[in-house]
Amino acid sequence: MRKSWILLTGLLVFSCIFAPRAFSQIELSGGYSFLRTGPTPGPGENLNGWDVSTSVHLIGSLGLEADYSDQYGSSSPVRPGFMELYGPRFELLRFPRVEPYVHALIGTVREVEPSLSNQTSFGVAAGGGIEVKLTRHIWVRPFQLDYIHYKFNGSSAYSGRYSAGLVFRFGRW
């Protein structure tokens, strides 16, 4: 399943590179991710990790986004691990050097449990962030905040995620 989602993302990016100019705006970003887990059966935890995303701008403020992240540093035997989320992205306003956006993503969240085989759960994320222009093709994402909901072993769980990093834009903006 994971390979098919990655293949689908690759085909989407590849096809948009060779599409007309209106559809060839591609954004790649990567950076730090901080995840605060909600109480599953036990107390919440703070996890550090990475976040990588790509988005393809289609028409106006609408785009498609693929977001991948993983978190580490848990003392708990059960924690959310690798996440792959996909969905629409909307740019709210367009200022010369600042662009706020929101997104609604769905996909999978992998549970990390060393004693058993890893489970994969359906996950939903909603949130947004701000990007600040450094140069024509390099932007900084000072923050992205997401609310992530998933279910492991029949019980619902939630997490808050903060991400920050660099953004590289390709195509005509």
C-alpha positions in Angstrom: 0.0 0.0 0.0 2.8 2.4 0.9 4.6 1.8 -2.4 1.4 2.5 -4.4 0.9 5.9 -2.6 4.5 6.9 -3.2 4.2 5.8 -6.8 1.0 7.8 -7.2 2.7 10.9 -5.7 5.7 10.5 -8.0 3.4 10.2 -11.1 1.4 13.3 -10.0 4.6 15.4 -9.6 6.1 14.0 -12.9 2.9 14.7 -14.9 2.7 18.3 -13.5 6.2 19.0 -14.6 5.3 18.4 -18.2 1.8 20.0 -18.0 1.1 23.5 -19.2 2.6 26.4 -17.3 -0.6 27.0 -15.3 -0.3 23.6 -13.8 3.5 23.3 -13.3 4.0 25.0 -9.9 5.6 22.5 -7.6 6.7 23.0 -4.1 9.0 20.7 -2.1 9.6 21.2 1.6 11.4 19.5 4.5 12.3 20.1 8.1 11.7 19.5 11.7 8.6 18.0 13.2 7.4 18.0 16.9 4.5 15.8 17.8 2.5 15.9 21.1 0.5 12.7 21.4 -2.8 12.7 23.2 -3.7 10.3 26.0 -4.3 6.9 24.4 -4.4 4.7 27.5 -1.6 6.6 29.1 -0.3 10.1 29.4 0.7 12.1 26.3 4.3 12.3 25.1 6.5 14.7 23.2 8.2 13.2 20.1 10.7 14.8 17.7 11.2 13.9 14.0 11.1 15.1 10.4 8.4 16.2 8.0 8.7 16.2 4.1 5.9 17.4 1.8 5.3 18.2 -1.8 2.4 20.1 -3.3 1.3 20.8 -6.8 -0.6 24.0 -7.4 -3.4 23.5 -9.8 -5.9 26.4 -10.3 -5.9 29.6 -8.4 -5.5 28.8 -4.7 -6.2 25.1 -5.0 -3.4 22.5 -4.9 -2.7 18.9 -4.0 -0.4 17.9 -1.2 1.5 14.8 -0.1 2.9 14.9 3.5 5.3 12.3 5.0 6.6 12.4 8.5 8.1 10.2 11.3 8.7 10.7 15.0 11.2 9.3 17.4 12.3 9.5 21.0 9.5 7.8 22.9 9.8 5.8 26.1 6.4 4.3 25.5 6.1 0.9 23.8 3.3 2.2 21.6 3.4 5.4 19.7 2.5 6.8 16.3 5.3 6.4 13.8 5.5 7.0 10.0 2.6 9.0 8.6 1.7 9.4 5.0 -1.1 11.9 4.3 -2.6 13.3 1.1 -5.2 15.9 0.3 -6.2 19.4 -0.9 -4.3 22.5 0.0 -5.7 26.1 -0.2 -3.7 29.3 -0.2 -5.8 31.8 1.8 -4.3 35.1 0.8 -1.4 36.1 -1.4 0.9 38.8 -0.1 4.2 39.7 -1.9 6.4 37.9 0.7 4.0 35.9 2.9 1.6 33.1 2.0 -0.7 31.5 4.6 -2.4 28.2 3.7 -4.7 25.5 5.1 -4.9 21.8 4.2 -7.1 18.8 5.0 -5.2 15.5 4.6 -6.1 11.8 4.9 -3.9 8.7 4.8 -2.2 6.2 7.1 -0.5 6.4 10.5 1.8 3.5 11.4 1.8 2.4 15.1 5.2 1.5 16.5 5.0 -1.4 18.9 8.2 -3.3 19.4 6.7 -6.5 20.8 4.1 -6.9 18.0 4.0 -6.4 14.3 3.3 -2.7 13.5 -0.3 -1.7 12.8 -1.4 0.8 10.3 -4.4 3.0 11.0 -6.5 5.4 9.0 -5.5 9.0 9.9 -6.9 12.5 9.3 -5.0 15.8 9.6 -6.3 19.3 9.4 -4.2 22.4 9.8 -2.2 25.1 8.1 0.8 27.3 8.2 2.7 30.3 6.8 5.5 30.5 4.2 7.8 33.5 4.0 9.8 34.4 0.8 13.6 34.5 1.0 14.4 34.3 -2.8 12.3 33.5 -5.8 12.6 29.8 -5.3 13.5 29.5 -1.6 10.9 30.1 1.1 10.9 29.5 4.9 8.1 27.8 6.7 8.3 29.2 10.2 5.4 27.0 11.3 2.8 24.5 10.3 0.3 23.4 12.9 -1.8 20.2 12.4 -4.4 18.3 14.4 -4.0 14.6 13.7 -6.6 12.0 14.6 -6.1 8.2 14.3 -7.3 5.0 16.0 -5.1 2.2 17.4 -6.4 -1.0 19.1 -10.0 0.2 18.9 -9.4 3.5 20.8 -9.2 6.9 19.2 -6.1 9.0 19.7 -5.1 12.5 18.6 -1.9 14.5 18.3 -0.9 18.0 17.7 2.0 18.5 15.3 4.3 21.5 14.8 6.6 21.6 11.7 9.1 24.1 10.4 11.6 24.0 7.5 12.7 25.2 4.1 10.5 25.3 1.0 11.8 25.0 -2.6 9.5 26.2 -5.4 9.8 25.2 -9.0 7.9 26.5 -12.0 6.4 29.9 -12.8 5.0 31.7 -9.7 
